[in-house]
Amino acid sequence: MSSTFKFIDHGKGGASDCMKISEQSSMLEPTGRQVVIEVHYAGVNRPDVLQRSGLYPPPPGASPYLGLEVSGVITAVGPDAKDRKVGDKVCALTPGGGYAQYCLADERHCLPIPEGLDMISAACIPENYFTVWTNVFERGGLRKGEKLLVHGGSSGIGLTAIQLASAFGAEVWTTVGNAEKAAACKKAGATHTILYKEQDFKQVAQETTDGYGMDMILDMVGGDYINRNIHTLALNGRLVQIAFLEGSKAQIDALPVMTKRLTFTGSTLRPRSDEDKGKIAQALIEKVVPLMEQGRCTPVIHAVFPMNEVSKAHDLMESSRHIGKIVLKIKDAI
């Protein structure tokens, strides 16, 4: 293992061209239950774009650099590590720093590479599957036979939610921007697609359920969607908020929250404790990895960029033209 390694440095932040390849002069030293991973691929996520832009600072103690998920091979383990060993091929949720040839992760946040998946697909698992599992199934309590509306269905998060919800027996509606994205969502398992530029999702939801509405809505849009979501939910419905692409402030009519006994909840993943994330990882190993190995839910990959084209990867993310995941190739890409 080299004593130096390259990583993406976004400096003081700004537009996508602020990101440059830099070199760290000393190798990472794992402590506690940390492991060092030689990174093969790193997933690109919306929080990376927000952090680069100065809108999503990392929590205390986390790496100041970009990259929340990776796939690769463990090259070193901390003194308290007991579940992972040098040579293990893993994908991992990281506290940052994944856009690098080497990064640190807690061993509890590492998943084995599912049988039948390559390193590219594995790098797309942690951020999306951790997020969807904890929000849709743990917080939202989605059950077989329920009706779920997923906003932004063609995103990495959206397609993951569609696949998992379908695999566990829910019926899925989703909003998308065009016919191509609608087709991708149907292929992933959505039974109803709504072209949000042309159709009112509340009206479509009511019409296609004979006035029942949605048992759950997974929303990453926010803004005026919040009030529309509340009025789209059925009795005892749950609104789960995981992002605010259109802002977190909205004027809402809260009466339906009372009259329909609604739950409005949500969470962010990055600030959660190592123990919490470890519990999510274990649930994925037990309940989701087997589905992946059966081919019932696997990441949808839109594009792979070499490390030195990270700006292009972020530009694509910000354009919202992609369907599924955007990935950086790290190993042998410089």
Order of alpha helices (4+ residues) and beta strands (2+ residues): beta-beta-beta-alpha-beta-beta-beta-beta-alpha-alpha-beta-alpha-beta-alpha-beta-alpha-beta-alpha-beta-alpha-beta-alpha-alpha-beta-alpha-beta
